């Protein structure tokens, strides 16, 4: 069987599945049950000066009938005494010495960071995660994403942690920035051993249209919260990959954001993460989801010839390029499987109103026809088709050599671009 053990910045765990710092890691009994279920590591819910949290705290957003695909919370850091947290961290590490115990921290002053880094390590922490990402409540107090959005502040506080810590330091980055790379590089300059991303996205999950108050309601009002769940995975994948391909970065990455099954985990690993952290899926379905994640990842590795996680990390990064480096002469056309088609005509409506007007109904037939001379291979018809594999995008064979926009701009004479059919703009 493949070896699922991982090493993220010096933090080893029996598999790459960690619980993210959140309600599922709020207490020792919870983390112990999670380790019994099979989780390889856990990031303890953020320790800081305990906060009195509000009620209610969570909001859900349904996407395509899937409840909770988008999730929002306005809960802050621990509301339990620090002494209780440290005692339970020590007890959990004693019971599960081979599992990764990472303690998330958020403080204001250098002296507080020094004290609680020391206390976390004394309690048995294998690593620390600096919470520079919380997008609500704490950022208004100068912590959380207020730190993560300022590279200089990120670097300074990271340097304090690197100075005080004898265990690896992970910096948790905020996605509430226009470009993640400067913030990852700031963490590296500060001495971080790894980064984790993404934290939640500043958001309002919805509005109660009868009470005229945003959700989740706290009495007669609400506030912005942190958006997470499956809906944020595309944003998280982009930011993970952006750092993984940055030549000056080079730190290990713990990927977070919308990991709901083993396939999601594989995508994060292929784009550069050596571990993945999960929160929302556990909140919706419980710790037991890790069993399918472990089984699915193991089978994927076996069928694809991977003997270790290290062999997978970053495998897809070379395929992530700038738009101008893509082959503009690569050509696809849509093909419809007449036997599989149910005649719903969704592809016709989508193509006519939202794409390039190349799929047309056929009189006397339920199966639409593709005008290949006008098809630009945009993929919209395949996306809207309700029958899996009914529509395929097939490569058009031709003798035109690959060419990119960047090549063309640099040398338009020697790198001419083949005129594109169906030029609708």
C-alpha positions, 0 to 999 in steps of 0.5 A: 500500500502507498505511504500516506505519511507526510512532513510539512515544514518538519511536522510529521503526521501519519496521513495528510488529513488535518483538522483545521483550527475551528469548532471541531478542534475546540476541546481535548475530547473532540480532538481525541475522537478525531484522532481515533477516527483516523485524522493525521493531525489537528490544528487546535482552535485559536488560542488568544485572550478568550472571547465571549462569542455571540449567538447565532454564529453560522450561516449556510448557502445552498448551491444547486440544491446542495445545502451547506456548499457555502458556509459562513461563520461569525465565531471568533477564537476560543471562549474557553480558559487558556489553562483548560486548553493547555491542559487538554492539549497536553493530555491529547498529545500524551494519548496520541503521540504519533499524531500531529498536534499544531496549536493556533495562536493569535496575540497582540504584543511581543511579550504575549506571543513569547509567553504563549508560544512557550506554553504551547510547546510545553504542552506538547505542540509539534508545531504552531500556526499563526492565525493571520487570517480571521476576517471578522471581529479580530481584524477590527482589533488589529489582529487576524487578517489585519496582520495578514493583509500587511506584509511588513506586519506579517513578517515582523510577527512571524520573526517573533515566533521564529525567534521564540519557537523551538518547533516549526512555525506555520503562517496561516494566510488570509485570502482577502488580498489581491495577490497572495504571493507577497504575503507568502514571501513576507512569511518566508522572510520572517522565518516561517517553516511553512504556510497554510491557506486559505483562511475564510473569505470576508462575506455576508452569507445572505439576508433575511428578506422578511426581517431585513437583517443579514444572516446569521442574525444576532438579535436584530443585526448581524455582521460580515463573517468568514466564507468557507466550504466547497464553494471556496475551493477554486479560490483556495486552489488558485492561491495554493498554486500561485505560491507553489509555482513562485520560484522565490517561495519554496516553503511547504504548504498546508492547503485549506478551503473546500476539501470535502472528499479525497478528490479535493485533497488530491487536487490540493496535493497536486498543486503543491500542498503536502497536507490538507486541512478540513473544517466545514465537511466535518461540521456537516458530516462528522469526523468519520468522513476521514475514512473515505478520504484515506481510502480514496487517496490510497486507491488513487495513489495505487492506481496512479503509481505513487508510492508516497505523498512526496511524489504527488506534491506539486505534480500539476504545478508545471501545468499552471501557466499564465494565459499568454503562455497557453497554446492558442493553436490548440483546438477542440470541438464538441461531440454529442453522443446520440445514444446518450442524449436525452433531448433536453436541449439545454446545450442549445439554449446555453450555446445560443444565448451564452456562447458561440451559436454553434449547436442547433436543434434538428427537425425530427430528431431529439439530438442537436447538431454541432456546427464544427466550423463555428465551435470554439470548444468553450466547454459550456455545453459539456458543463450544462449537459445533465448526462455524464459523458454525453458531450465530449470535447475532442481535439482537432488534428491539424498541422499548425504548430503550437504558438502562444500570445507571448511568443507572438508579441515578442516575435510576430513574424516568426510566431504567427497565430492561426486565425481563430474560427468563430471569432465572436469576441 
